[in-house]
Amino acid sequence: MTKIKFHSETDANKVHFDFGSVDKKGRKIGAFVHTSTEEYVPYVEGDNCWYFSNKDAGTYFTFKPHLSKNGVAFGACQDRKYFKTEAERQVAIETYLANAKKRHG
């Protein structure tokens, strides 16, 4: 893998999922799912920006989950996850939501 840098983001979206349950304080439990399509290009030595070396240049479909209470983001935000296809991202989102609902729902 070579050094790459962020180039652009499109299709940014945020959707809230209600798990249909409440915590001990009566707050509704759910999660936000942030998605986007991001483009990464090769980093050129001397570029004045951050670079990554853990993936190749190209297009990535991302998602970043965040738990919520009463429809407001709650707790630490989780890392953004990167996928080469929209289908892979969708499977990861569905898996995350199912597991989060089991833990918190």
Rosetta blueprint (number, residue, H / E / L):
1 M L
2 T L
3 K L
4 I E
5 K E
6 F E
7 H E
8 S E
9 E E
10 T E
11 D E
12 A E
13 N E
14 K E
15 V E
16 H E
17 F E
18 D E
19 F E
20 G E
21 S E
22 V E
23 D L
24 K L
25 K L
26 G L
27 R L
28 K E
29 I E
30 G E
31 A E
32 F E
33 V E
34 H E
35 T E
36 S E
37 T E
38 E E
39 E E
40 Y E
41 V E
42 P E
43 Y L
44 V L
45 E L
46 G L
47 D L
48 N L
49 C L
50 W L
51 Y L
52 F E
53 S L
54 N L
55 K L
56 D L
57 A L
58 G E
59 T E
60 Y E
61 F E
62 T E
63 F E
64 K E
65 P E
66 H E
67 L E
68 S E
69 K E
70 N L
71 G L
72 V E
73 A E
74 F L
75 G L
76 A L
77 C L
78 Q L
79 D L
80 R L
81 K E
82 Y E
83 F E
84 K L
85 T L
86 E H
87 A H
88 E H
89 R H
90 Q H
91 V H
92 A H
93 I H
94 E H
95 T H
96 Y H
97 L H
98 A H
99 N H
100 A H
101 K H
102 K H
103 R H
104 H H
105 G L
